[in-house]
């Protein structure tokens, strides 16, 4: 499975619902697990900056990773990007081929 990074920015409406954040997050996670049972979440962070949340997860393919982003947007995210992460060792091997 490949590793992906999900960067999420909440909509202003959701961002103002901080007291409901745990419930909203749990609902989102249940939705992802229901639609994408092969996804394995490795880490979840709240951010203070351009994005509100960063999730690190494994997915079997790009379609599954795209579904995670789509579910996030369908649940009120202003934007959600899933980016494939390449292990640094693998990246260095690629640079040797230049």
Protein Blocks (a to p, Z undefined) as FASTA:
>chain_A
ZZddddddddfklmmmmmlmmmmmmmmmmmmmmmmmmbccfbdcddddjbfbdcddddfb
fklmmmmmmmmmmnopabdcddddddfklmmmmmmmZZ
